[in-house]
Amino acid sequence: MEQPASHALLYSITRMQDLFAVLTPGDEEWQLAQSIDPAKIPGHVAIIMDGNGRWAKMRSLPRIAGHRAGIEPVRTVVETCARLGVECLTLYAFSVENWKRPRSEVDTLWRLLRYYLKAELPRLMRNNIRLTVIGRVESLPVAAQAELEAAVERTARNTGLRVNLAINYGGRTELADAMNRILEEARGKGTLQKLSVDEEMISANLYTGGQPDPDLLIRTSGEMRISNFLLWQIAYAELYVTETYWPDFKRIDFLKAVVEYQKRDRRFGGLTNGTSRPAEWMDEPLGVPAP
């Protein structure tokens, strides 16, 4: 059940105090945090963690070194979201297209995933963070599946930040899977002939069914594309692109994204006070400008 706005604001303010507890008064992070409005914290943040390979190449290191270096930013962002009072964080960890990469790199990624899960589980439990996985997990190596299932089960009763790891994920495959679930349910109930699919039905059958859509989508490394990520859910998300490669993404970079997000005028296709045209303009035919 959704909490009253006053309770939600009080919760956000309390969580902000948790953030200030780890900041140094007067430094840039502190000043950025001071400018954040607790009432406008994004409820769901999604991140395309890009640039590991290029980060490694710039340092004449193997690509896998970039993936290893990308573990610390994950830890930092998860902790920062928890302290800010963000409800959901979705991290794009491995796409359905990433299987095209060299076998040695993919195998190492699964080993890194298992290492991360084992190393971070105590921290997740200590900070009341719930871990979930979205994507076609059944196609992962058995050992990786087992570690994921164990972490998901262990954190299932936690009530704080929800972290979705998008693994073997693709926005198009998610939509296909959602439609297949809808069809399968209709067949099972014998209602296929009368089936009428609407937006609410599709949303409920996505991997993220029951969760709020992302308010803020962050992409690192400067690439200006969505990369088949949360295609349905980000319809009205605010996009924030930084040139910073993921291994270099720090708490200050995340805070900058939140500050920028709070400057946006989120209209969801409508009009807002101070920016809308005069009321009489609404009576004119589309395409004909007001005199």
N, C-alpha and C positions, 0 to 999 in steps of 0.2 A: 504494500500500500504506500502511495506517495506521501511524503511528509509535507506538512504545511510549509509555505515559503519561509516563514520566520524560523522554523526549526532547521531548514536546510541552510539558511544563512548563518545561524549560530554554529552549525556543524562546520561550515566552510571557514569561519573565523577561527574556530578551535584548531582545525587542521593547519591553517596558516601559521598559527603559533608553533606548531610542530616544525614547520619549515624554518622559521626564524631561529629556532633552537640550534640549528646546525650552520647558520650563516654568521659571518663576521660583521658586526656593526660598522657601517660606513663604507664597506667595499662595494664593488659594482653589483654583485649578486644581491646584496642587502638592499641597495637602492632600487633595483628592478623589482624585487619582491614588495617593496613599499608601494610601488605604483600599481600593483595588481589589486583589482577589485574582488574581494571575496565572494561577492554576489554574482560574479560573472565568470567563475571558473568553468572551463569546458567540462561537460559531463563525461564525454567520451573523446579520447585522443587516439588517433591512428597514426602510425609512423612507418614509412617506407625507408628502411635502414639501408641506404645505398652508399657505395664508394669504398668498400673494404679492399677490393682488388686494386683500384687506382691508388689508394693510400699506400699499399704495399709496394706497388710499382715505383712510386716516387722515391721510395727508400731503398730500391733495389733488393726488395725482399720477395719471397714467394707469396703467392696470393693467400695461402692459408694463414700467413702471419697477420694479414689484415683481418681475417675472420677471428683470430684469437684476440686481436686488439679491440675488436668490436664487442667483446663480452662486458668490459667495464662500463661502456656507455649504457648498455641494457640495464645493468645494476643501478646506475645513477638515475636513469629516467624512471625506472620502477619506483625507486625510493622517493624521488621528487614528486611523482604523481600521488603516491600514498600520502605524503606530507601535505600536499596541496588540497587533498580532498576530491581528486578526480575519481569518478565512479568506475570507468572502464578505460583500459589501455590495450590497443591491439597492435601487435608488432609483426610486420611482414618478414618472417624468418626464412622461408623457403617456398618458392613458387613451383607450380606444376611444370614450368618451363626450365627450371634449374637442373632438372635431370640431364639436360643436354651438356652440362659441364663435364670436365674430365672426371672419370670414375674415382681417381685418387682424391680429388678435391671433395667430391660428394661424400665419399666414405669418411673423410676427416671431419666434415661438417656434422655427421651423425655422432662421431666420437666427442666432438665439442659440445653437442647438445646434451649428451649423457653426462659429461663432466659438469656442465652448467647446472643441470637439474639436481645432481647430487650435492654440489657445492652450495646452491642457493636455497634448497628446501628449508633448512633451519631458519634462514632469514625470512623466507616467505611466511613461515608459521609464526615467527616472532612478531612480524608486522601485520598479521591478520589478513594476508593477501591470498586471494583465491586464483588458482591457475586453471585455465581451460585451453583447449586446443581446437582450432577450426581448420578444416581441410580434409583431404582424403588420407587420414592417418593410417588406414588399413594397408596402404601401399608402402609404408615405411619398413625398414629392417626390423626384425622381431625384437632385437635388444632395445632399439630406440623406442618402439611402441611400448614395451614393458616399463621403461623408465618414465615415459610420459603418463601412462595410465596410473602408475604408482603416485606420481606427483599430483595429478589431478584428483585422485581419490583422497590423498592425504590432506589436501587443502580445501576439499569440497565444502566443509562447514565454516570456513573463514568468511567473515562478513564485510571486510574492508574492500580495498581496491581489487577489481577483477582484471586479470591480465590474460588476454587472448593471444596465444602464440599461433600465428597463421603459418602452418607447415604443410607442404604439398598442397598449397592453396592456389586457387585461381578464381577470379570473379565470375567468369563464364561457367566454369564447372560448378560453382556454388549455385548459380541460377538453374543450371540443368538438373542438379541434384534436388533442388527445392521443387521444381516442377515434377520430377519423377516421384517425389514423396507425396505430393498432392494427388497425382494420378493413382498411385498405389493405394492410398487411403480411400479414394473414391471407389476404386475397384472392390476393395475389401468390404465397403459398406453397400455396394450395389447401386451407387448413385452416379456412376460415370456418365450416363446419358444426360443427366441434369446438371452436371458440373459446370459452374461458372466461376472462373478464377478472378479474384480482385487483388488489389495491392496489399491489403491486410493479410490475405491468405499467403501471398508470396513471402512477405516479411516474416511471418510466423514460422515459415519452413526453411528459412536461411540458417546457416550455421550459427548466426548471431541472434536467432529468434528469441524474443523477450528482452533483448538489450536495447538501450537507446542508440540511435544512429550517431556516427561520429560528428562532433561539432567542429573539430580541428583535425586536418590531415597535414602532417609534416613530412616533407621529403628532403633527405640530405643529398649532397653531391651536386646540386644544381640542375639536375635533369628535370625538364618540364613535361613530364608525362605521368600517367596514373599506373601504368604497368599491370593492368588487369587486377587491381586491388579494390575490393569492396565496391564494386561497380554500382550496385543497387543502393547501398547504405550511404554513400558520400554525396548523394544528390544535392544536398544543401550544406555540405561541409565547407568551412573556410580553408583554403589551401595556403600553405606556407612552405616556401622552398628556400633552402639555404645552400650556399656553395660549400659549406663545411662537409668533409667526408665523415661517414659515421664513426670511425674510430676516434675522431677528434671532437665529437659532439659531447659537450659537457653540460652541467646543470645551468650555466649561464645562457647557453644556446637555447635550452628548453624554455627558460624564463622569458627570453626575448620573443620566442614564438607565442607564448601566452599573452604577453603584453601587446604584441601586434594583433593577435586575435581579438582582444578586448577593444581595439580601436575600430574594428570592422562594424559596418552597419548591416546587421543581418535582417533582411526583409522577407526571405522565403517566398519571393515572387510578388510580394505586395509593396505597399508604400509606407513610409514612416514620416512622422511629423518633422517638419523642417526641410525635407527634401522632396516632398510630393508636389505635383502640379496643382493649380487651383481646381476646386471641386467641379467647376463647369467644364473643365477639360475632359472629364470622364464621360460627358454626354456626346462628345464629338466622335465621328467615325474614325476608326483606327487608320493611321497613315496621314491624317489631315492635321497639321500643326495648329496650335492655338494662335490666334492673331496677336 
